[in-house]
Amino acid sequence: YMGRKLEARALIRDDGKSFYKKKLPQEAPTLCVGVLIDESGSMSWNNRVTYARATAIVIHDFCKGLEIPCCVYGHTADESRYGSLQMHSYAEFDSIDKNDKYRLMDISARSNNRDGAALKFMYDKLDKRYEEVKLLIVVSDGQPAASGYSGSEAEKDMRTMKTTYDRKGIITFAAAIGSDKKNIERIYGDGFL
């Protein structure tokens, strides 16, 4: 049928097996994509949230076009409740109403951000999926800031989270917007765009 070398002795066979060292094509691995958008107040500076929204729309549209399961979440922290994380679901893997593309337009800068907890939420969501390749794309300005959560301690928390789930096979890429490249590279290491 196919292979790398013709086996001349097998040409007289009528089963069609004329090659040896067969290397049959394999199915592509299955893939799922999660997108996490930083919706902190600092994302309003220099129109960052507009670029983050556009990134989420492009990734979601691309995944839907190729029938790749995709979810999009935004996160912020509510200062009225100490350390409260708010997750905003804009698109789910198994959408019921197919109107996710309209909800993506609601991505906006809100309050503070507790990135470590949001990363954990997304990693756990992806870890439960059956696909072989799991990809998390984080769009952020690399400035974690919430009550009792900021600076080098917050960055260490995020690096630890990434390393833990790297070992579980979840691939993370963090996208920087404009001058945020240094922050994102410092936090995510080689997984930055």
C-alpha positions as a Python dict, from the first residue, in 0.01 Angstrom:
ca = {
    (1, 'Y'): (0, 0, 0),
    (2, 'M'): (260, 250, 109),
    (3, 'G'): (602, 251, 262),
    (4, 'R'): (954, 371, 209),
    (5, 'K'): (1109, 91, 5),
    (6, 'L'): (975, -146, -257),
    (7, 'E'): (1015, -512, -168),
    (8, 'A'): (1065, -680, -508),
    (9, 'R'): (992, -1032, -377),
    (10, 'A'): (645, -917, -271),
    (11, 'L'): (546, -800, -621),
    (12, 'I'): (402, -1141, -706),
    (13, 'R'): (167, -1131, -407),
    (14, 'D'): (-193, -1041, -477),
    (15, 'D'): (-266, -873, -143),
    (16, 'G'): (-108, -543, -250),
    (17, 'K'): (164, -550, 14),
    (18, 'S'): (464, -454, -196),
    (19, 'F'): (644, -224, 47),
    (20, 'Y'): (822, -274, 374),
    (21, 'K'): (902, -35, 661),
    (22, 'K'): (553, 101, 638),
    (23, 'K'): (486, 430, 803),
    (24, 'L'): (116, 491, 786),
    (25, 'P'): (-21, 842, 826),
    (26, 'Q'): (-142, 915, 1174),
    (27, 'E'): (-438, 1120, 1284),
    (28, 'A'): (-355, 1468, 1404),
    (29, 'P'): (-375, 1501, 1782),
    (30, 'T'): (-690, 1657, 1921),
    (31, 'L'): (-661, 2013, 2050),
    (32, 'C'): (-856, 2246, 2278),
    (33, 'V'): (-784, 2614, 2342),
    (34, 'G'): (-858, 2831, 2643),
    (35, 'V'): (-822, 3209, 2634),
    (36, 'L'): (-787, 3411, 2955),
    (37, 'I'): (-822, 3790, 2934),
    (38, 'D'): (-701, 4026, 3207),
    (39, 'E'): (-987, 4269, 3272),
    (40, 'S'): (-812, 4477, 3537),
    (41, 'G'): (-831, 4855, 3550),
    (42, 'S'): (-475, 4886, 3417),
    (43, 'M'): (-597, 4733, 3089),
    (44, 'S'): (-786, 5057, 3018),
    (45, 'W'): (-458, 5248, 2986),
    (46, 'N'): (-340, 5296, 2627),
    (47, 'N'): (-641, 5103, 2492),
    (48, 'R'): (-499, 4763, 2596),
    (49, 'V'): (-841, 4609, 2657),
    (50, 'T'): (-944, 4687, 2297),
    (51, 'Y'): (-645, 4488, 2170),
    (52, 'A'): (-719, 4209, 2418),
    (53, 'R'): (-1081, 4194, 2297),
    (54, 'A'): (-967, 4184, 1934),
    (55, 'T'): (-723, 3903, 2015),
    (56, 'A'): (-998, 3700, 2184),
    (57, 'I'): (-1231, 3751, 1887),
    (58, 'V'): (-967, 3643, 1633),
    (59, 'I'): (-866, 3333, 1832),
    (60, 'H'): (-1228, 3233, 1893),
    (61, 'D'): (-1321, 3281, 1526),
    (62, 'F'): (-1014, 3084, 1413),
    (63, 'C'): (-1091, 2794, 1647),
    (64, 'K'): (-1460, 2782, 1552),
    (65, 'G'): (-1367, 2785, 1182),
    (66, 'L'): (-1144, 2480, 1232),
    (67, 'E'): (-1385, 2312, 1478),
    (68, 'I'): (-1133, 2334, 1764),
    (69, 'P'): (-1304, 2350, 2105),
    (70, 'C'): (-1240, 2695, 2253),
    (71, 'C'): (-1341, 2883, 2567),
    (72, 'V'): (-1283, 3250, 2649),
    (73, 'Y'): (-1287, 3390, 3002),
    (74, 'G'): (-1208, 3729, 3148),
    (75, 'H'): (-1110, 3792, 3508),
    (76, 'T'): (-1105, 4074, 3759),
    (77, 'A'): (-1103, 4104, 4138),
    (78, 'D'): (-1378, 4269, 4337),
    (79, 'E'): (-1228, 4505, 4596),
    (80, 'S'): (-1554, 4529, 4791),
    (81, 'R'): (-1491, 4170, 4898),
    (82, 'Y'): (-1133, 4102, 5006),
    (83, 'G'): (-957, 3883, 4749),
    (84, 'S'): (-1271, 3799, 4554),
    (85, 'L'): (-1208, 3668, 4202),
    (86, 'Q'): (-1468, 3731, 3933),
    (87, 'M'): (-1460, 3513, 3622),
    (88, 'H'): (-1660, 3625, 3319),
    (89, 'S'): (-1752, 3348, 3074),
    (90, 'Y'): (-1768, 3479, 2719),
    (91, 'A'): (-1741, 3153, 2524),
    (92, 'E'): (-1763, 2792, 2639),
    (93, 'F'): (-1630, 2471, 2487),
    (94, 'D'): (-1982, 2340, 2436),
    (95, 'S'): (-2185, 2652, 2367),
    (96, 'I'): (-2560, 2607, 2390),
    (97, 'D'): (-2688, 2913, 2206),
    (98, 'K'): (-2399, 2970, 1959),
    (99, 'N'): (-2399, 3344, 2044),
    (100, 'D'): (-2051, 3347, 2202),
    (101, 'K'): (-1913, 3581, 1936),
    (102, 'Y'): (-2156, 3852, 2054),
    (103, 'R'): (-2066, 3809, 2422),
    (104, 'L'): (-1698, 3865, 2339),
    (105, 'M'): (-1781, 4230, 2274),
    (106, 'D'): (-1843, 4274, 2650),
    (107, 'I'): (-1474, 4226, 2736),
    (108, 'S'): (-1372, 4544, 2919),
    (109, 'A'): (-1140, 4685, 3185),
    (110, 'R'): (-1304, 4656, 3526),
    (111, 'S'): (-1123, 4651, 3861),
    (112, 'N'): (-817, 4470, 4002),
    (113, 'N'): (-678, 4130, 3912),
    (114, 'R'): (-580, 3818, 4101),
    (115, 'D'): (-404, 3639, 3816),
    (116, 'G'): (-293, 3327, 4007),
    (117, 'A'): (-648, 3227, 4101),
    (118, 'A'): (-771, 3295, 3745),
    (119, 'L'): (-487, 3084, 3601),
    (120, 'K'): (-575, 2799, 3840),
    (121, 'F'): (-939, 2815, 3731),
    (122, 'M'): (-844, 2793, 3362),
    (123, 'Y'): (-581, 2524, 3413),
    (124, 'D'): (-830, 2308, 3603),
    (125, 'K'): (-1090, 2362, 3329),
    (126, 'L'): (-842, 2253, 3059),
    (127, 'D'): (-707, 1965, 3269),
    (128, 'K'): (-1054, 1805, 3273),
    (129, 'R'): (-1075, 1802, 2893),
    (130, 'Y'): (-1013, 1481, 2696),
    (131, 'E'): (-809, 1639, 2412),
    (132, 'E'): (-444, 1539, 2382),
    (133, 'V'): (-311, 1894, 2335),
    (134, 'K'): (-437, 2166, 2569),
    (135, 'L'): (-339, 2525, 2504),
    (136, 'L'): (-396, 2826, 2731),
    (137, 'I'): (-348, 3173, 2583),
    (138, 'V'): (-328, 3452, 2840),
    (139, 'V'): (-368, 3815, 2732),
    (140, 'S'): (-247, 4046, 3006),
    (141, 'D'): (-39, 4351, 3088),
    (142, 'G'): (164, 4150, 3340),
    (143, 'Q'): (67, 4366, 3636),
    (144, 'P'): (-106, 4145, 3897),
    (145, 'A'): (-264, 4371, 4158),
    (146, 'A'): (-535, 4300, 4416),
    (147, 'S'): (-564, 4336, 4792),
    (148, 'G'): (-269, 4149, 4938),
    (149, 'Y'): (-167, 4022, 4596),
    (150, 'S'): (93, 4215, 4397),
    (151, 'G'): (459, 4252, 4308),
    (152, 'S'): (715, 3974, 4310),
    (153, 'E'): (505, 3745, 4534),
    (154, 'A'): (217, 3751, 4285),
    (155, 'E'): (455, 3693, 3995),
    (156, 'K'): (611, 3398, 4180),
    (157, 'D'): (262, 3254, 4235),
    (158, 'M'): (190, 3280, 3862),
    (159, 'R'): (526, 3121, 3765),
    (160, 'T'): (465, 2834, 4008),
    (161, 'M'): (117, 2780, 3864),
    (162, 'K'): (254, 2771, 3507),
    (163, 'T'): (533, 2526, 3601),
    (164, 'T'): (290, 2295, 3782),
    (165, 'Y'): (56, 2269, 3485),
    (166, 'D'): (341, 2251, 3232),
    (167, 'R'): (420, 1918, 3395),
    (168, 'K'): (59, 1811, 3337),
    (169, 'G'): (98, 1885, 2966),
    (170, 'I'): (-92, 2214, 2939),
    (171, 'I'): (90, 2457, 2710),
    (172, 'T'): (75, 2823, 2812),
    (173, 'F'): (139, 3128, 2597),
    (174, 'A'): (102, 3478, 2737),
    (175, 'A'): (50, 3763, 2494),
    (176, 'A'): (192, 4101, 2586),
    (177, 'I'): (36, 4424, 2467),
    (178, 'G'): (273, 4704, 2370),
    (179, 'S'): (534, 4784, 2635),
    (180, 'D'): (425, 4495, 2859),
    (181, 'K'): (664, 4249, 2696),
    (182, 'K'): (922, 4267, 2978),
    (183, 'N'): (662, 4194, 3247),
    (184, 'I'): (513, 3902, 3056),
    (185, 'E'): (854, 3754, 2970),
    (186, 'R'): (965, 3781, 3334),
    (187, 'I'): (651, 3601, 3457),
    (188, 'Y'): (598, 3336, 3188),
    (189, 'G'): (954, 3272, 3071),
    (190, 'D'): (964, 3113, 2726),
    (191, 'G'): (585, 3103, 2695),
    (192, 'F'): (534, 3465, 2591),
    (193, 'L'): (432, 3632, 2267),
}
